[in-house]
Structures are given as structure tokens and as C-alpha cells.
Amino acid sequence: TQPSLNVSEFAQWSINGSNLLDVELIALGTDKASYKLTSTSNINGVVIVSATYDGITTSALISIE
């Protein structure tokens, strides 16, 4: 069995300059690490959250309503 890999310390996270969210990495260096996103206001909008690790980028589109 291969141990789980925590990439929270090595991945580069981005909300692409948006001011709609506050972000925080939680439990760095553990297998329970997460990226916490919190809306900053009651403004509607769209945010693209991206993570890059080992040359691979993945993104998610988040709609705030």
C-alpha cells in the first residue's frame, strides 16, 4: 500500500486575482490538508480556483450566488 501524498506544501494555488474569496490552507503537511474558501461578501460572481503540481494544472469554476 502506497502512503497518501500531501501536496499542500508543494502545489501552487490560485484564485486568479479574485477578491470574492478569502482562502486558507488548513492542516499543512498532513493527509487531512485542505484549501478553505470563504466568500468575502454577498456579491455574486464567478471564481476560477486553480492548483498546479508537478507541471499539471487543474481548475474548478465556482459560482457565488
Backbone bond lengths (Angstrom), bond angles and torsions (degrees), N, CA, C in turn:
res aa  C-N    CA-C-N  psi(-1)  N-CA   C-N-CA  omega(-1)  CA-C   N-CA-C  phi
1 T - - - 1.458 - - 1.515 109.01 -
2 Q 1.313 115.55 128.87 1.457 120.84 179.26 1.528 109.02 -86.77
3 P 1.350 117.29 133.74 1.473 118.79 179.04 1.525 110.69 -67.14
4 S 1.336 115.96 154.12 1.459 119.47 178.42 1.520 109.66 -68.90
5 L 1.302 116.46 147.69 1.461 122.42 -177.90 1.518 109.11 -106.72
6 N 1.313 115.61 125.31 1.454 120.49 177.00 1.515 108.25 -96.97
7 V 1.319 117.15 118.72 1.468 120.45 -178.26 1.520 111.50 -106.48
8 S 1.328 117.87 12.00 1.465 119.90 -176.91 1.520 111.80 -61.77
9 E 1.316 117.99 -29.52 1.459 120.78 -179.46 1.526 112.28 -83.59
10 F 1.314 117.82 -18.91 1.456 121.10 -172.82 1.519 113.53 -112.60
11 A 1.311 117.84 -20.54 1.468 121.35 178.90 1.525 109.23 -76.62
12 Q 1.302 115.60 150.68 1.456 121.25 173.96 1.523 107.49 -106.13
13 W 1.325 116.43 120.91 1.455 122.94 -176.85 1.516 109.91 -104.25
14 S 1.326 117.21 148.51 1.452 120.88 -178.70 1.519 110.05 -149.70
15 I 1.336 116.00 143.04 1.468 121.18 169.19 1.528 108.27 -112.71
16 N 1.307 115.86 22.64 1.464 124.38 172.42 1.525 113.78 50.50
17 G 1.335 116.04 44.52 1.452 121.43 174.22 1.514 115.63 76.58
18 S 1.308 118.54 7.28 1.463 121.33 -178.08 1.522 110.81 -72.02
19 N 1.338 115.51 143.44 1.459 119.83 173.56 1.532 111.14 -106.49
20 L 1.332 116.81 14.15 1.461 121.47 179.91 1.525 113.05 -82.45
21 L 1.338 116.70 -15.80 1.460 120.71 -176.04 1.517 111.88 -130.27
22 D 1.338 115.10 147.11 1.454 122.26 163.50 1.518 105.48 -100.21
23 V 1.319 117.04 142.08 1.465 120.09 -177.89 1.524 109.85 -127.70
24 E 1.332 114.67 150.85 1.454 120.44 179.72 1.527 108.87 -153.79
25 L 1.319 116.17 132.21 1.461 120.55 172.24 1.521 107.41 -84.51
26 I 1.317 116.34 128.79 1.465 123.16 -176.48 1.531 109.36 -110.74
27 A 1.325 117.55 140.90 1.468 124.32 174.00 1.530 112.11 55.19
28 L 1.325 115.82 49.01 1.476 120.22 178.94 1.522 111.66 -55.02
29 G 1.305 115.83 143.85 1.460 121.53 174.79 1.514 114.68 76.06
30 T 1.321 117.64 11.77 1.465 120.23 178.50 1.527 109.45 -122.84
31 D 1.319 115.55 169.90 1.466 119.04 177.71 1.535 111.81 -79.77
32 K 1.323 117.16 2.77 1.469 122.76 177.69 1.530 111.35 -109.09
33 A 1.320 118.58 13.63 1.461 122.11 -177.40 1.524 110.64 -61.05
34 S 1.332 115.16 146.07 1.459 120.48 177.66 1.519 109.59 -150.68
35 Y 1.306 115.33 164.81 1.452 123.90 179.17 1.521 105.83 -113.92
36 K 1.333 117.15 107.59 1.458 122.29 -175.14 1.521 109.85 -90.77
37 L 1.328 116.16 125.30 1.460 123.50 178.61 1.522 108.69 -112.75
38 T 1.334 116.42 129.70 1.451 121.53 179.37 1.514 109.25 -131.22
39 S 1.324 116.98 129.65 1.462 121.36 178.30 1.528 109.15 -63.86
40 T 1.337 116.51 138.27 1.461 120.93 -178.13 1.519 113.16 -88.33
41 S 1.320 118.02 -16.59 1.464 120.78 -178.30 1.524 109.71 -161.93
42 N 1.315 116.10 -173.92 1.468 121.40 179.18 1.523 112.43 -92.86
43 I 1.311 116.99 21.26 1.459 121.74 -178.88 1.528 109.54 -83.24
44 N 1.331 116.97 135.07 1.459 121.64 175.21 1.524 109.29 -77.61
45 G 1.316 115.87 150.23 1.449 120.13 176.61 1.510 111.81 173.74
46 V 1.319 114.83 -177.93 1.463 122.01 -179.29 1.520 108.56 -125.73
47 V 1.322 115.92 137.13 1.460 122.07 178.96 1.522 108.30 -127.62
48 I 1.322 116.72 137.16 1.464 121.72 172.98 1.524 107.50 -102.81
49 V 1.322 115.92 118.20 1.458 122.16 177.72 1.525 107.22 -101.17
50 S 1.336 116.37 128.08 1.463 120.71 -177.87 1.523 110.21 -127.06
51 A 1.317 114.95 146.61 1.459 121.75 172.76 1.519 107.96 -131.45
52 T 1.335 115.82 133.16 1.454 120.91 178.10 1.527 108.37 -120.44
53 Y 1.329 115.49 129.39 1.463 121.69 177.66 1.514 108.53 -145.68
54 D 1.306 115.43 130.00 1.464 122.27 176.91 1.532 111.29 54.39
55 G 1.337 116.20 39.40 1.463 120.87 177.36 1.515 115.67 79.53
56 I 1.328 117.29 1.39 1.463 121.30 -179.74 1.526 108.53 -110.81
57 T 1.332 115.84 128.92 1.469 121.01 179.39 1.520 109.61 -112.16
58 T 1.324 114.89 135.96 1.454 120.84 173.48 1.525 107.62 -127.46
59 S 1.315 116.22 144.66 1.459 121.10 -175.93 1.508 111.56 -133.29
60 A 1.341 114.82 154.75 1.475 121.37 175.37 1.513 107.52 -135.63
61 L 1.311 116.05 137.14 1.452 122.87 177.24 1.525 108.01 -94.54
62 I 1.333 117.01 123.14 1.456 121.23 -179.51 1.522 108.49 -115.13
63 S 1.318 116.45 124.31 1.456 122.67 178.60 1.520 108.94 -100.78
64 I 1.320 116.30 122.69 1.464 121.76 179.22 1.518 107.46 -101.31
65 E 1.318 116.68 120.11 1.469 121.06 -177.17 1.509 110.34 -124.00
